[in-house]
């Protein structure tokens, strides 16, 4: 079943896949704490705030924000989808 990028269902599916394969991936050597602000999502009038944290050697991504992030990126939903889903 397809889920709309960054919807609650999509985030739940991403977490389930990540949890299922947690023991099979290589450790991430680059450490970063990044907040992302996504605007103009087609399913909400609100901004979507998500974060990525690799400081423990794995990639953790979830909705919300990190305190003291290394950087914050703001982009529109379509650009974020092209980067994350299409890898364009």
N, C-alpha and C positions, 0 to 999 in steps of 0.2 A: 504494500500500500504506500502510495506517495504522500508525503507530508509537505506542506508549504514551508519553504525555507524560513527558519527562525521562529516558527510557530511553536507553541508549547508541545504539540505532538512531535514536531521535528526534533526539538531539544531532547525530549524523552527518548526518541529512537536513537539519537546520537549517543546519549549516555548508555543505553542498553548495549549498543554495538561496542563502545569503548570498554565497558565492563566485561563483556564476553571475551574480548581479545586482549585484556590488560596484561596477561602474562606472556604474550607472544611477541610484543613489539620491542624494538631496540630502545635503550635509554636515550632520551633527548639530552644532548650535551649543552645546547645553548640555553641559557637561563634568561627568561623574560617574563615580566608581569605586565600585561597589556589590557587596558579597558577599550571597549569599542562602543560607539554610539551610532546606531543605525536609524536613519530617518526615512520617511516616506514608504513604510511597509504597507502593502495593499490591504492588510487585515486589521490595522489599528491606526488610530490617529496619534498615538503616543510614540515617543522614541523608544527603541529597544536598546537596552543596555546589557551587554554581555562582556565577559572577561575571558582571558586565556592566561594560564599560569603554568610555566614549565620548570619552576625552580626546584621541584622535587625529582626531576628526571623523567616525569611523565607529563602529558598534556592534559591539563584540566581546563574545561570550558563549561561555563554555566551562565545563566542570567544573573545580573547584578553587577557590582563594581568592586574592584580591589582598592584598598587604601594604599597609598604610596606606590601606585603603578609607575612603571618605567616610562610609559607613554599612553596617550589616549588618541585613538583614531576615530574620526567622525566621517561617515560616508552615507550615501543613500542606499536603500535596500537593493536596488537593481545592481549597483556596482559591487556591493558585498556578495550578492548571489553569484555574480560572474566570477569573482575571485575564489570563493569557497566551493561552490558547486561545479561550475564550468572550468575552474582553474585557468581562467583567461586573464 
